[in-house]
Amino acid sequence: MRLVKAIYHLEIKTVEYEADDGTLLLKTAGTLNWRFNNPGNIMALPNASKQNGRIGAGTVYNPKKNTFAIFSSMEVGEREKCALLKRKY
C-alpha cells in the first residue's frame, strides 16, 4: 500500500491519507510531525513538486498560522529533511 494523497482536518487534528488502492488511513492526535510524517517539521513550499514525497499540506495555528508538508511516510519525510539540510547548510 502506497499513500498518494493527504488531507488535513484542523478541527479534529486528523490527517486522512488515501492509498493507491483506495484504502484510507487516519492519523489522529499525537504530535504534528507524527501526523504529517514530517520529522523535520518542514514548511510546505508553494510549489509541491520541489518537495520529494510530499502528498499534501496542512495549516495549523500554533499560535501563528503555519503550513507544513505532509509526506507519504516517515522515511520519506526523513529523507527530505536530510536533503533540505544538505541544500541549505
C-alpha positions in Angstrom: 0.0 0.0 0.0 1.4 3.4 -1.1 0.0 6.6 0.3 -0.7 9.0 -2.5 -2.9 11.8 -1.1 -3.4 13.5 2.2 -6.0 16.0 3.6 -5.6 17.6 7.0 -8.7 18.3 9.1 -7.6 21.0 11.5 -10.7 21.0 13.7 -10.2 17.3 14.7 -6.4 17.2 14.3 -6.6 14.4 11.9 -4.8 13.6 8.6 -6.8 11.5 6.2 -4.4 9.5 3.9 -5.5 7.8 0.8 -3.6 4.9 -0.7 -3.2 4.0 -4.3 -5.8 1.2 -3.9 -8.4 3.5 -2.3 -7.8 2.4 1.3 -8.0 5.2 3.9 -5.7 5.7 6.9 -6.5 8.2 9.6 -3.8 9.7 12.0 -5.5 11.5 14.9 -4.0 13.4 17.8 -0.3 12.7 18.5 2.4 15.1 17.6 2.3 17.2 14.5 5.4 15.5 13.0 3.9 12.1 13.5 0.5 13.0 12.0 2.2 14.6 8.9 5.0 12.0 8.5 7.3 15.1 8.8 10.1 14.5 11.4 11.7 17.8 10.5 8.5 19.9 10.7 9.3 21.1 7.2 7.2 24.0 6.0 5.2 23.5 2.8 6.6 25.3 -0.2 4.2 26.9 -2.7 5.4 24.5 -5.4 4.8 21.0 -4.1 6.9 19.4 -6.8 10.0 20.9 -5.1 9.4 18.6 -2.0 10.0 15.0 -2.9 7.4 12.6 -1.5 5.0 15.4 -0.4 1.4 14.3 -0.9 -0.4 17.2 0.9 -0.1 20.2 3.2 -1.7 21.1 6.4 -2.2 24.5 8.0 -2.1 24.8 11.8 -2.3 27.7 14.3 0.4 27.3 17.0 -0.2 30.2 17.8 0.5 31.8 14.4 -0.5 30.3 11.1 2.0 27.8 9.6 1.6 25.4 6.7 3.6 22.1 6.9 4.3 19.5 4.3 2.6 16.1 4.6 4.8 13.2 3.4 3.8 9.7 2.2 5.8 8.0 5.0 8.0 8.9 7.9 11.0 7.5 6.0 10.3 9.8 3.0 9.9 12.8 5.4 13.3 11.9 7.0 14.9 11.8 3.6 13.5 15.2 2.6 14.7 16.6 6.0 18.3 15.3 5.2 18.1 16.7 1.7 16.9 20.1 3.0 19.8 20.2 5.5 22.3 19.4 2.7 20.8 22.1 0.4 20.6 24.8 3.0 23.6 24.1 5.2 
